[in-house]
């Protein structure tokens, strides 16, 4: 976080989520990981309790790409994804 490098931050958050998933498996983790790779996301964030799992994209992401991710999620999981927009 001190480096102010988003790539390093989201690499660390993704690795932390991956390691924690081994201890506390999260429904949908493998799907989120696959979609993050497929859509070239910045990374994954997860509440280590398993209550929240997210795919991180830059604030400049194309809306059509986000729509494509949402469609894929809706086809594979029984819940509608929430979209949070943060940052500039």
BELNOR-V776927 format. One record per run of one state. SS is the DSSP state (@ for helix, = for strand, . for the rest). FROM is the first residue (numbers start at 1). TO is the last residue. If there is no record, write none. Layout:
# BELNOR-V776927
ss=(SS | SS)
from=(FROM | FROM)
to=(TO | TO)
This chain:
# BELNOR-V776927
ss=(. | @ | . | @ | . | = | . | = | . | @ | .)
from=(1 | 6 | 24 | 29 | 39 | 43 | 47 | 53 | 57 | 63 | 77)
to=(5 | 23 | 28 | 38 | 42 | 46 | 52 | 56 | 62 | 76 | 88)
